[in-house]
Amino acid sequence: MHSNPFLRSINQTLRNQTGPITEYDLLRSLKLNSADMGEDAPCGSDLALFRQHFLIMNALYTLRPQFLKEGLYLSISALAIELTPVTAPHNNLSDAPGEAELTHYYLNWEGFSESSHESVTALLNSFWQRYHSFEKRDSALETLGLSTHCSGDEIRKAFRTLAARYHPDRGGDSERCIQIREAYECLTCIYE
């Protein structure tokens, strides 16, 4: 597949919307069939769902600069996709953190063509690992004596300092050393 088969449909749907639409509702408005997702992606599988998501996001990121030329800004979020008139200059579409990376990812067809059951499973596992790390973030930050706005360098420095202080080989508390290591691993999963 070299071009997105839903580009025209998504373009028309967005132009007809009077307010925001969710990714789910946009997906429901499309006429998807299993052939569009590939023979290796049975309907309802994680791979098929990933490919559906990829096609929608690819279309949105492809359409965004076209809409901007027309004086419309396309806001892209899973819960609110919306076209609004440009009220201020939007010279840089990468105003949100990570937006440039997302744009690059979804405009690269390899994300679709090279997706497999294994790669999607790994992606989902990575997501859940990060999700569970967020649940433990506050405790981990407290353990290392850091604020929520810390950097990767600050995390490493705090870890090294505390690990050296509490390491059992240096007469420290082994239980505390384990807590420090777990906090470090949790935070590096989130912040790096």
Secondary structure, DSSP 8 states (H G I E B T S, - for coil): --S-TTHHHHHHHHHH-SS-B-HHHHHHHS---HHHH-TTS-TTSHHHHHHHHHHHHHHHHHHHHHHHHTTEEEE--TT-BEEEE--S----S--STTHHHHHHHHH-THHHHT--HHHHHHHHHHHHHHHHHHHHHHHHHHHHT--TT--HHHHHHHHHHHHHHH-GGGT--HHHHHHHHHHHHHHHHHH-
